[in-house]
Amino acid sequence: MAKNTLSEIKHSLDAYVGQKIMLRANGGRRKTVERTGVLEETYPSVFIVKLDEEQQTFKRVSYSYADILTESVEVMICDDNNDNEMRITYIK
């Protein structure tokens, strides 16, 4: 069942490849890291985000779909028209 759940998360992200997203990730030791970028590619186990130019530390980051499932990473799709955000999650 977990593999099916991960494929559902991947399928929901596939529709947003090329769009701007905001990530909120657990940085460890009670730190939360927020990053914005473009969802560049989805692979069977991970997805790649190309970060905005202002964030000089990394150019690309990757996360697994299990990170979304365990809620250690939150993905919000940014809407260009009216700045609304849609959150990608798994509802049990």
Secondary structure per residue as TSV (DSSP state, phi and psi in degrees):
chain	resnum	aa	ss	phi	psi
A	1	M	-	360.0	-35.6
A	2	A	H	-65.1	-37.0
A	3	K	H	-64.5	-38.6
A	4	N	H	-64.4	-39.3
A	5	T	H	-63.9	-43.4
A	6	L	H	-64.5	-36.6
A	7	S	H	-69.8	-31.2
A	8	E	H	-65.6	-40.9
A	9	I	H	-64.8	-44.1
A	10	K	H	-60.4	-44.7
A	11	H	H	-62.1	-37.6
A	12	S	H	-70.1	-31.4
A	13	L	H	-77.4	-28.4
A	14	D	H	-55.7	-33.9
A	15	A	T	-70.0	-15.7
A	16	Y	T	-111.8	15.4
A	17	V	T	-61.7	129.3
A	18	G	T	95.4	-5.3
A	19	Q	S	-100.0	158.2
A	20	K	E	-74.7	134.7
A	21	I	E	-132.4	162.3
A	22	M	E	-121.3	130.9
A	23	L	E	-107.2	138.7
A	24	R	E	-124.0	111.7
A	25	A	E	-122.1	152.6
A	26	N	E	-75.0	118.9
A	27	G	E	-94.6	2.8
A	28	G	E	85.2	153.8
A	29	R	T	49.6	49.6
A	30	R	T	62.3	24.9
A	31	K	E	-105.1	140.3
A	32	T	E	-117.9	130.0
A	33	V	E	-107.4	127.9
A	34	E	E	-111.7	130.3
A	35	R	E	-135.4	148.1
A	36	T	E	-120.2	149.6
A	37	G	E	-177.5	-163.3
A	38	V	E	-115.6	131.6
A	39	L	E	-68.6	106.9
A	40	E	E	-86.7	-44.3
A	41	E	E	-157.4	149.0
A	42	T	E	-118.9	134.7
A	43	Y	-	-118.2	172.4
A	44	P	S	-57.5	-30.8
A	45	S	S	-116.7	-21.1
A	46	V	E	-138.3	164.5
A	47	F	E	-126.8	149.2
A	48	I	E	-111.3	134.6
A	49	V	E	-121.1	125.6
A	50	K	E	-89.3	117.1
A	51	L	E	-77.3	157.2
A	52	D	-	-63.9	156.8
A	53	E	T	-66.2	-25.7
A	54	E	T	-67.1	-27.3
A	55	Q	-	-91.3	96.4
A	56	Q	-	-79.7	-10.7
A	57	T	S	-66.6	-47.7
A	58	F	-	-133.1	152.4
A	59	K	S	-92.5	-34.6
A	60	R	E	-138.1	146.5
A	61	V	E	-131.7	155.1
A	62	S	E	-129.6	146.3
A	63	Y	E	-136.0	155.2
A	64	S	E	-93.0	162.2
A	65	Y	H	-69.5	-24.5
A	66	A	H	-65.2	-28.9
A	67	D	H	-63.3	-36.0
A	68	I	H	-71.8	-40.8
A	69	L	H	-62.6	-40.8
A	70	T	T	-86.8	2.2
A	71	E	T	63.1	26.6
A	72	S	S	-85.3	-13.8
A	73	V	E	-133.9	132.4
A	74	E	E	-110.7	134.9
A	75	V	E	-117.0	124.6
A	76	M	E	-118.8	126.7
A	77	I	E	-85.7	124.2
A	78	C	E	-88.2	130.9
A	79	D	-	-94.0	122.5
A	80	D	T	-70.0	-30.4
A	81	N	T	-67.6	-50.5
A	82	N	T	-133.5	24.7
A	83	D	-	57.1	28.3
A	84	N	-	-82.0	154.8
A	85	E	E	-122.1	141.8
A	86	M	E	-119.0	128.7
A	87	R	E	-93.2	134.1
A	88	I	E	-94.8	118.0
A	89	T	-	-141.9	173.0
A	90	Y	-	-113.6	123.9
A	91	I	-	-99.4	124.1
A	92	K	-	-74.7	360.0
